[in-house]
Amino acid sequence: MLESKFEKQLIRELEREYPGAVVLKNNANMLQGFPDRLILFKNRWAAFDAKAFEYASHQPNQDYYIDLLNSMSYAKFVYPENKELFLDELQLALRPKRGSRLLKR
């Protein structure tokens, strides 16, 4: 499957799973290697870069930014072989943190 087709299907699935979420396409010319997509959902966010398959090549700095953003919230390379794992981990990353309702008082 082409990367663009996989990414398009994945975004449609994310928009169904997370109503009201904003899925942004980042500008590759602004910051080389920054993940292609950012998902904003309520007060949470995650970044991801879709690949056609597990061993698809990475651009310079992609691994750095995936690791950096994952340390801040959640970021991952996603491809057909790990899509279900990505969706499971994303669900955990986008859910409210325990005690966050106390912050709204």
QUIGIFEN-V110693 format. One record per residue. N is the residue number from 1. D_CENTER is the distance of its C-alpha to the mean C-alpha in Angstrom with 1 decimal. Layout:
BEGIN
<<N	D_CENTER> <N	D_CENTER>>
END
This chain:
BEGIN
<<1	19.3> <2	18.3> <3	14.8> <4	15.0> <5	16.2> <6	13.6> <7	10.8> <8	13.1> <9	13.7> <10	10.1> <11	9.7> <12	13.1> <13	12.4> <14	9.7> <15	12.3> <16	14.9> <17	13.4> <18	12.6> <19	15.6> <20	15.6> <21	11.9> <22	11.3> <23	8.8> <24	9.8> <25	10.6> <26	11.5> <27	14.9> <28	15.3> <29	18.8> <30	18.2> <31	16.6> <32	16.9> <33	14.1> <34	11.4> <35	8.0> <36	8.5> <37	6.0> <38	5.6> <39	6.0> <40	9.3> <41	11.2> <42	14.7> <43	14.8> <44	11.4> <45	8.1> <46	4.7> <47	3.3> <48	3.0> <49	6.5> <50	8.4> <51	11.9> <52	15.0> <53	16.0> <54	15.7> <55	18.1> <56	17.1> <57	17.8> <58	15.7> <59	16.7> <60	18.4> <61	16.5> <62	13.0> <63	13.6> <64	14.9> <65	12.0> <66	9.4> <67	12.3> <68	13.1> <69	9.9> <70	9.6> <71	13.2> <72	12.6> <73	10.1> <74	7.1> <75	5.4> <76	6.1> <77	7.8> <78	7.9> <79	11.4> <80	13.9> <81	15.5> <82	12.7> <83	10.9> <84	12.9> <85	12.1> <86	8.3> <87	9.3> <88	11.8> <89	10.0> <90	7.5> <91	10.8> <92	12.4> <93	10.0> <94	10.3> <95	14.0> <96	16.7> <97	18.1> <98	21.6> <99	24.1> <100	21.9> <101	24.4> <102	27.1> <103	25.5> <104	26.1> <105	29.8>>
END
